[in-house]
């Protein structure tokens, strides 16, 4: 147990495509986070969440899958979005997942673990920063970027290689995310955030 209590991290797998690499990346990151005593991790796979693609009118009742996921997101002290980069952007299911919710994101830190070709998902991350600003989330500077991620497989088929640069990047991101999660949780407790 950390000095200021356990933090709740929600890791969201943003791709729903067949054959996607996102679950591999997410499981790796979750494994690193779970080595730290301050983190309690909840893994959300959008391919299994069943969120509808179409948002209703404001007066309509929220669909059951949206209501089911809401308390898990509300309980988060921090978010990690695992996303590929498709055509210089992030996947539509991830945008829809962000749009279904509002208060759940407010005044909470978010980081991105992105993967793709040579850019490693940097364009997707920059787009996410713009979108998350509108729901009053706090995107932290540090991210994990995985360019040409297929080059990081070890000879035994494991991913990533133990000496991969992404291992150090993930540890640094977890340090920064912890700081922001504690700071913002304390701030929200002292003065509730009103968007």
Residue, then its C-alpha position, 0 to 999 in steps of 0.5 A: x500500500x502506498x503512503x497516500x493509498x492505492x490508486x485505481x488505474x483504468x487501462x483501455x484497449x482502444x482497437x476493436x479490429x480483428x487481429x489487433x495487437x492492442x491486447x498484447x500491448x495492454x497486457x504488457x503495460x498492465x503487468x508493469x503497473x501491477x508490479x507497483x504497490x500503489x496501482x490497482x489496475x482495471x483493464x477495459x477492452x472496447x472489443x468486449x465492452x459492447x458500447x453502441x456506435x451511435x450516441x442518443x439524444x440528450x434525453x434518451x436513457x443510456x444503453x446498458x453497456x454504457x451504464x455498466x462501464x460508467x462506475x468503472x471509469x468513475x472509480x479511476x484515479x488515472x487512465x491509460x489509453x492503448x491505441x494504434x495509429x490508423x491513417x494518422x489518427x486513433x480508432x473510432x471506437x476509442x473516440x466513441x468511448x470517450x464521447x459516451x462519458x464526461x464527468x468520469x474523465x474530469x480532472x483525472x490524468x491520462x497517458x497514452x501507450x501508442x503503437x504503429x509504423x514509423x511514427x509509433x502512434x504519435x499522430x494518434x496521441x496528439x489527436x487524443x490530447x485535443x479530444x481529452x481537453x474537451x472532457x477536462x481530462x489532464x493529459x500528461x506529457x510522458x507517453x509510451x511510443x512503440x514504432x515498428x513494434x513488430x521489431x521488438x519480438x524476442x527470439x522465443x516469441x515474447x514481446x517486448x524484448x527485455x532490453x527494449x527502450x519501451x520498458x524504461x519508457x513505461x516505468x517513467x510513465x508510471x512514475x509520472x502518472x502516479x504523481x499526477x494521480x495523487x495530486x489530482x485526487x487530493x485536489x478533487x477531494x479538497x475542491x470538487x472540480x466543476x466543468 
